[in-house]
């Protein structure tokens, strides 16, 4: 009677990464957010429309696909290195700016309230 022992491979466990992921927000920029844009809108269109509206020097545009709600859409974050001071004051006061981009169609532009959260942050504090 021969006994055969089946070998069971132990899965490798990778510890949670302690590496801090960088914020997607460029340093020294003012970030605005467009909460709803059609899925066909691209970075070039956003830059062109906000340039024409006189927002300032656009450093970066992040297009975020959203699937909740009635239909798919984009949430857009625009990082501006030098913003129009009148617009900044208006947005800092909690108001929105409508940017008309196609006849009567417009985007609502708001100050972004995004706060970068570090994933894998240690839950231990040395006292």
N, C-alpha and C positions, 0 to 999 in steps of 0.2 A: 504494500500500500504506500504509494508515494504521495506525499503532501506537497501541494504547490501553494506557495504564498504569493498572493497577488500584490504587486507593488502599487502603492497609492502615492501619487505625487502630491506633495504639499504645495499649495499655491503660495507664490511669493507675495508677501504683504509689503506694500510700499507705505512708509510713514507719510502722514500729511506733510505737504511741502511747507517749509517755513520761509520760502522765498517770497518777498514782497513784490507783488505785481504792480507795475507802474500805472499811474492814473492815465486814462485816455485823454485827459484835458491838458493841452500844452501849457507850460509855465508862462506866467505873465499875460494871460489872455482873459478876455471877458466873454463868457459863454451865454448865448441865447438859444432858445429852443422853439422849434415849430412843432406843436403837438400832433398835427395831422396834415399829411401831404399825400397825394396820390402816389401809387407805386411806380408810375412811370417817371416821376421826378428824379433827376440825377444831380450829381454834385455840381456840374457845369451850370445847370439851370439855376440852382440855388445861389451860386456865386454871382452869376450875371444879374439876377433880380435884386439881390441885396446890394450889389455895387451900384446899380442904377438908382436905388433908393437912398444911397449915400450913407450906408451903415459904417463904413470904415474899411480897414485892412483885414481881410479875411485870411486867417492863418490855416484853418482846417475845417472840414465839414464831415460829420459822422452821420450816416444814414442808418437808422435802426428799423428793421422790419417788425411790424406789429400784426398779430393775427386776431387779437380779441376785438370785440365790438361787432358792428354790423358787417364790416368787410375789412379785408387786409388794407393796410396803409403804412406810411412811414412816419417815424418820429425823427426829427432832424435836429442835431446839435451843431451850432456854428460857433467856432472859436475865433474871436476877433482880437487882433493885437492892438489896434487903436480904433476905438469906437467914437462915433459922433457924440459929442458931449450932451446935446439936447436929448438924443435917444436914450443915452445911458441914464440921465436924470429921470426921464419918463418911466423907463423900465424899473429902475431902482425904487421908484415910488409904488410899485406893484401893478402898474398899468400895462396894457398890451399895445402893440403897434400892428396895424393891418398893412400888409404889403400886397398890393394888387399885382397879379402876374399874368393874367389872361382875361382881359375885359373886366367882367364883374367878379371873377374868381380871386380869392385872396388867401394868404396865410396869416394866421395870428402868430405874432412873434412875442415871446415872453422871456424874461430873465430866467436862466436855468438855475434850478436849485439842487442840481446833482452834487452829491457828496460821495467821493471815492471811498469804498470800504475795502479794507485789506482782507483778502481771503486767507484762511489758515492762520489768522492772528492768534498768538498764544493766549490761552485763557488763564495763564499763570502770571502773577505779579509778585516779584520779590520785594518784600517790605523791610 
